[in-house]
Amino acid sequence: MNKITKKSFYSFLALYLVSSFLFLSLAAYWFYNSQVAMEKNANFYKMNHTADLVSAKVIEAHMHHTKFKLDKFRREAVALFDANKHLLYGRVVQDVDFSKDFYMKDGIFTLVTQRTAGHLHVKYIVIQSDECVKNIQVIKNKIAYAVIITAFLIIIIAVFLSYIFLKPLKDKMQEIEDFVKDTTHELNTPITAIMMSASRLKAKKDYDEKTIKNISISTKQLYDIYASLSFLSFDNSSEEAVELMFDEIVKEDIAYFSELLEKKKIQLQTQLAPCPVKIAPTKAKMLINNLLGNAIKYSNPNTNIKITTTKNSLIIQDEGIGIKKDKLNKIFKRFVRANSYAGGFGVGLNIVEGIVNEYGFHIDIKSKENIGTMITIIFA
């Protein structure tokens, strides 16, 4: 990752984690409070139920004149007091405040009720229990564990999602970096050639056809790079389409590349029938320029290129290095190159596809490695 990608990654990750942890904290707080409220209600009703059982037994013993025996409760302390608040049966775990019906002190809930109606001289039934506090602590521990595990999962998901969401940005930044490197390399070659040729001319102080030709080729290469970058960078949609003869555009382009064809000793075969096409002139030039330029660039010396135009199509066939089968569906993407045979920065075919799609043309490409490539554009 470069600095920009890393910064975006950590910014997205921090934002995702902060928002997720805030939501998790609020959810945990709400869930804890709701569980505590439910536990307190359950504890209150349970203690009342115990008080009802004890009261019923007191009344039953008194009515039937039987001996009363207070049952033992595993999780509750139960005590019976008379009107003077003297302990008659059972036990308490802390002093009782008889002025309150239900309260908590030091982690102990106390219920005070008078539902025995004075039977067996019992005035107060007191229930004391710390079960609710213990259960609340269990709930708190469970929620804490759940929050920790969830937070850990959120971190893993956040890292994964950050990587997934930022992968297109990372790939695009890598494409741009590669594009800058390739552009620098592409510009370096013709510029170096021009500088060397100019130095030779200065040294010889005489006309040299080969040197002048090298300068011309290098200048055209620079212009092609400039034209492609300008086409990608500026809006060309304002140029109106006109009816023109595409075969004439092809002839002009052949003349434009004649020096490069001669330098690589490539034989050009043409079969140019009249081909009327309605298209913007600049885009027609870019179309054939990129296709023929690629055919020359990826052809070995001493090979042939055939250009054919019909009334509704353009066909360019070369005997170049070809394209791998698994690369055919990717070559129209911007900054993607099928190979590194002759440099370039992967925008030519992207420009071609953009023009073809704009005018509703159809493009077909067939290629075999080390045999050659044939590109057909149907204008109809």
C-alpha positions in Angstrom: 0.0 0.0 0.0 1.2 3.5 -0.7 0.7 6.4 1.7 -2.7 7.5 0.3 -4.1 4.0 0.3 -2.8 3.4 3.9 -4.3 6.7 5.1 -7.7 5.8 3.5 -7.5 2.3 4.9 -6.9 3.4 8.5 -9.4 6.3 8.2 -12.1 3.9 7.1 -11.1 1.4 9.7 -11.1 3.9 12.5 -14.5 5.3 11.4 -16.0 1.8 11.1 -14.6 0.7 14.5 -15.7 3.9 16.4 -19.2 3.8 15.0 -19.5 0.0 15.6 -18.2 0.2 19.2 -20.5 3.1 19.9 -23.5 1.1 18.6 -22.2 -2.0 20.5 -21.9 0.0 23.8 -25.4 1.5 23.5 -26.8 -2.0 22.7 -25.0 -3.6 25.6 -26.1 -0.8 28.0 -29.8 -1.1 26.8 -29.7 -4.9 27.0 -28.1 -4.8 30.5 -30.7 -2.4 31.9 -33.5 -4.4 30.4 -32.1 -7.7 31.8 -31.6 -6.1 35.3 -35.1 -4.7 35.3 -36.5 -8.2 34.3 -34.4 -9.8 37.0 -35.5 -7.4 39.7 -39.2 -8.0 38.7 -38.7 -11.7 38.7 -37.0 -11.6 42.1 -39.8 -9.4 43.5 -42.5 -11.8 42.4 -40.5 -14.8 43.6 -40.1 -13.3 47.0 -43.8 -12.5 47.1 -44.6 -16.1 46.1 -42.5 -17.4 49.0 -44.3 -15.0 51.3 -47.7 -16.3 50.0 -46.6 -19.9 50.7 -45.4 -19.1 54.2 -48.6 -17.1 55.0 -50.8 -19.9 53.8 -49.0 -22.4 56.0 -49.3 -20.1 59.0 -53.0 -19.6 58.5 -53.6 -23.3 57.8 -51.7 -24.3 61.0 -53.7 -21.8 63.1 -57.1 -22.8 61.6 -56.4 -26.6 62.0 -54.7 -26.2 65.4 -51.6 -28.0 64.1 -48.0 -27.4 64.9 -46.4 -24.9 62.6 -43.0 -25.6 61.1 -41.3 -23.1 58.9 -39.8 -24.6 55.8 -36.3 -24.0 54.8 -35.6 -22.1 51.5 -32.3 -22.7 49.8 -31.8 -19.2 48.4 -33.9 -17.1 50.7 -33.9 -16.3 54.4 -37.4 -16.3 55.9 -38.3 -14.9 59.3 -41.6 -14.3 61.1 -42.0 -11.5 63.6 -44.8 -10.6 66.1 -46.4 -7.2 66.5 -43.5 -6.1 68.8 -41.1 -7.1 66.0 -39.7 -10.0 68.0 -38.4 -12.9 66.0 -40.8 -15.9 66.2 -39.5 -18.3 63.5 -36.7 -18.4 61.0 -33.7 -16.2 60.6 -32.6 -12.9 58.9 -29.2 -12.1 57.5 -29.3 -8.4 58.3 -31.4 -6.0 60.4 -34.8 -5.3 59.1 -36.3 -1.9 58.4 -40.0 -2.5 59.1 -41.0 0.9 57.8 -40.3 -0.3 54.2 -42.1 -2.9 52.2 -39.4 -3.7 49.7 -35.8 -2.4 49.6 -32.2 -3.4 49.0 -29.3 -2.8 51.3 -25.7 -4.1 50.9 -26.7 -6.4 48.1 -29.6 -7.9 50.0 -33.2 -7.5 48.9 -35.7 -7.4 51.8 -39.5 -7.9 51.5 -41.7 -7.1 54.5 -45.4 -8.1 54.4 -48.3 -8.4 56.8 -50.5 -10.9 55.0 -50.8 -13.4 57.9 -53.6 -11.3 59.5 -52.2 -12.0 63.1 -52.5 -15.8 62.9 -50.2 -17.6 65.3 -49.3 -14.0 66.6 -47.4 -13.5 63.4 -47.5 -9.9 62.3 -44.7 -9.6 59.8 -43.2 -12.0 57.2 -39.7 -11.0 56.2 -38.0 -12.5 53.1 -34.4 -11.7 52.5 -32.3 -12.8 49.4 -29.1 -11.9 47.6 -30.0 -14.1 44.6 -31.0 -11.1 42.5 -27.7 -9.4 43.0 -25.8 -12.6 42.2 -27.9 -13.1 39.0 -27.3 -9.5 38.0 -23.5 -10.1 38.4 -23.8 -13.2 36.2 -25.7 -11.1 33.6 -23.0 -8.4 33.8 -20.3 -11.0 33.2 -22.1 -12.6 30.3 -22.7 -9.3 28.6 -19.0 -8.3 29.2 -17.9 -11.6 27.6 -20.3 -11.1 24.7 -19.1 -7.5 24.2 -15.5 -8.6 24.1 -16.1 -11.4 21.7 -18.3 -9.2 19.5 -15.7 -6.4 19.6 -13.1 -8.9 18.5 -15.3 -10.1 15.6 -16.1 -6.5 14.7 -12.3 -5.8 14.4 -11.8 -8.8 12.2 -14.8 -7.8 10.0 -13.7 -4.2 9.9 -10.2 -5.1 8.7 -11.7 -7.5 6.1 -14.3 -5.0 4.9 -11.8 -2.2 4.8 -9.6 -4.3 2.6 -12.5 -5.3 0.3 -13.9 -1.8 0.0 -10.6 -0.2 -0.5 -9.2 -2.8 -2.9 -10.6 -0.9 -6.0 -8.9 2.2 -4.7 -5.7 0.3 -4.1 -5.9 -1.3 -7.6 -6.6 2.1 -9.2 -3.7 3.7 -7.3 -1.5 0.9 -8.5 -2.7 1.4 -12.1 -2.0 5.2 -11.8 1.5 4.5 -10.4 2.2 2.0 -13.2 0.8 4.5 -15.7 3.1 7.2 -14.5 6.1 4.8 -14.7 5.1 3.6 -18.1 4.5 7.1 -19.4 7.9 8.2 -18.1 9.5 5.3 -19.9 7.5 6.0 -23.1 8.5 9.6 -23.1 12.1 8.9 -22.3 12.7 6.8 -25.4 11.7 9.4 -28.1 13.1 12.3 -26.1 16.4 10.5 -25.8 16.3 9.7 -29.6 15.6 13.4 -30.4 18.4 14.6 -28.2 20.9 12.2 -29.6 19.9 13.0 -33.2 20.1 16.7 -32.5 23.6 16.2 -31.0 24.7 14.3 -34.2 23.3 17.1 -36.4 25.2 19.7 -34.4 28.4 17.7 -34.5 28.2 16.9 -38.2 26.9 20.4 -39.2 25.5 18.7 -42.2 22.2 17.1 -43.4 21.8 13.5 -42.4 18.6 11.8 -43.7 18.7 8.9 -41.1 19.1 11.4 -38.2 16.2 13.5 -39.5 14.1 10.4 -39.9 14.8 9.4 -36.3 13.8 12.9 -35.1 10.6 12.7 -37.2 9.7 9.2 -35.8 10.4 10.3 -32.2 8.4 13.5 -32.6 5.4 11.5 -33.9 5.7 9.1 -30.9 5.6 12.1 -28.6 2.7 13.5 -30.4 0.8 10.2 -30.2 1.4 10.0 -26.5 0.2 13.6 -26.1 -2.9 13.0 -28.3 -3.9 9.9 -26.3 -3.5 11.7 -23.0 -5.4 14.7 -24.2 -8.2 12.5 -25.5 -8.5 10.8 -22.1 -8.2 14.0 -20.1 -10.5 16.4 -22.0 -14.1 16.2 -23.1 -14.4 15.5 -26.8 -18.1 15.0 -26.9 -18.7 18.5 -28.3 -17.2 17.6 -31.6 -20.0 16.8 -34.1 -20.1 13.7 -36.2 -19.9 14.2 -39.9 -20.0 11.9 -43.0 -16.5 11.1 -44.0 -14.7 8.4 -46.0 -12.9 6.2 -43.5 -10.6 4.7 -46.2 -9.2 8.2 -46.8 -8.4 8.5 -43.1 -6.7 5.1 -43.3 -4.5 6.4 -46.2 -3.5 9.5 -44.2 -2.6 7.3 -41.2 -0.5 5.0 -43.4 1.5 8.0 -44.6 1.8 9.1 -41.0 3.4 5.8 -40.0 5.4 5.3 -43.2 8.8 6.1 -41.6 8.1 3.7 -38.6 7.0 1.0 -41.1 10.2 1.5 -43.1 12.4 1.4 -40.0 10.9 -1.9 -38.8 10.9 -3.2 -42.4 7.1 -4.1 -42.1 5.3 -4.6 -45.4 1.9 -3.0 -45.5 -0.8 -4.6 -47.7 -3.9 -2.6 -48.3 -7.3 -3.3 -49.9 -9.2 -0.1 -49.4 -12.8 0.0 -50.7 -14.9 3.2 -50.2 -16.1 3.2 -46.5 -18.5 6.1 -45.6 -18.8 6.5 -41.9 -20.5 9.2 -39.8 -18.1 10.0 -37.0 -16.2 13.0 -35.5 -13.0 13.5 -37.5 -10.8 13.5 -34.3 -12.3 10.3 -33.1 -11.9 8.7 -36.6 -8.2 9.6 -36.5 -7.8 8.3 -32.9 -9.5 5.0 -33.9 -7.2 4.1 -36.8 -4.2 5.7 -35.2 -4.4 3.4 -32.1 -5.2 0.3 -34.1 -2.5 0.7 -36.7 0.0 2.0 -34.1 -0.6 -1.2 -32.0 -0.3 -3.4 -35.0 3.1 -1.9 -35.8 4.3 -1.8 -32.2 3.6 -5.4 -31.6 4.8 -6.7 -34.9 8.3 -8.1 -35.4 10.6 -6.7 -38.1 10.2 -8.2 -41.6 6.5 -9.1 -41.1 3.3 -8.1 -42.8 0.3 -6.0 -41.9 -2.9 -6.1 -43.9 -5.5 -3.3 -43.8 -8.9 -3.8 -45.4 -11.9 -1.5 -45.7 -15.3 -2.4 -47.0 -18.4 -0.3 -47.3 -19.2 -0.9 -43.6 -16.1 -2.4 -41.9 -12.4 -2.0 -41.1 -10.1 -5.0 -40.7 -6.4 -4.8 -39.5 -4.5 -8.1 -39.5 -0.9 -8.4 -38.3 1.7 -11.2 -37.9 2.8 -10.0 -34.5 3.3 -11.6 -31.1 -0.4 -12.1 -30.5 -2.4 -11.9 -27.2 -2.8 -14.7 -24.7 -6.3 -16.1 -24.5 -6.8 -15.2 -20.9 -5.9 -11.6 -21.6 -8.4 -11.0 -24.5 -11.2 -10.0 -22.1 -9.0 -7.5 -20.3 -7.2 -5.6 -23.0 -9.9 -2.9 -23.4 -9.5 -1.9 -19.7 -7.6 1.3 -19.1 -4.0 0.9 -18.1 -4.1 -2.8 -18.8 -1.4 -4.2 -21.2 -1.5 -7.7 -22.6 2.3 -7.9 -22.4 5.4 -5.8 -22.0 6.8 -6.5 -25.5 6.9 -2.9 -26.7 6.1 -0.8 -23.8 3.0 1.4 -23.8 0.7 2.3 -21.0 -2.5 0.5 -21.9 -4.9 3.3 -23.1 -5.0 2.7 -26.8 -7.6 0.0 -26.9 -9.5 1.6 -24.1 -9.9 4.7 -26.4 -10.9 2.5 -29.3 -13.6 0.7 -27.2 -14.9 4.1 -26.0 -15.3 5.4 -29.5 -16.8 2.1 -30.7 -19.4 2.1 -27.9 -20.2 5.8 -28.4 -21.2 5.3 -32.0 -22.8 1.9 -31.6 -20.1 0.2 -33.7 -19.1 -3.5 -33.1 -15.6 -4.6 -32.5 -14.3 -8.2 -32.8 -10.8 -9.3 -31.9 -9.1 -12.7 -32.7 -5.6 -13.4 -31.7 -3.1 -16.3 -31.3 0.2 -16.1 -29.6 3.2 -15.8 -32.0 0.8 -15.9 -35.0 -0.9 -12.6 -35.0 -4.0 -10.5 -34.3 -7.0 -9.6 -36.4 -9.3 -6.7 -35.3 -12.5 -6.1 -37.1 -14.8 -3.0 -36.6 -18.3 -3.1 -38.1 -19.6 0.4 -38.7 -23.2 -0.6 -39.6 
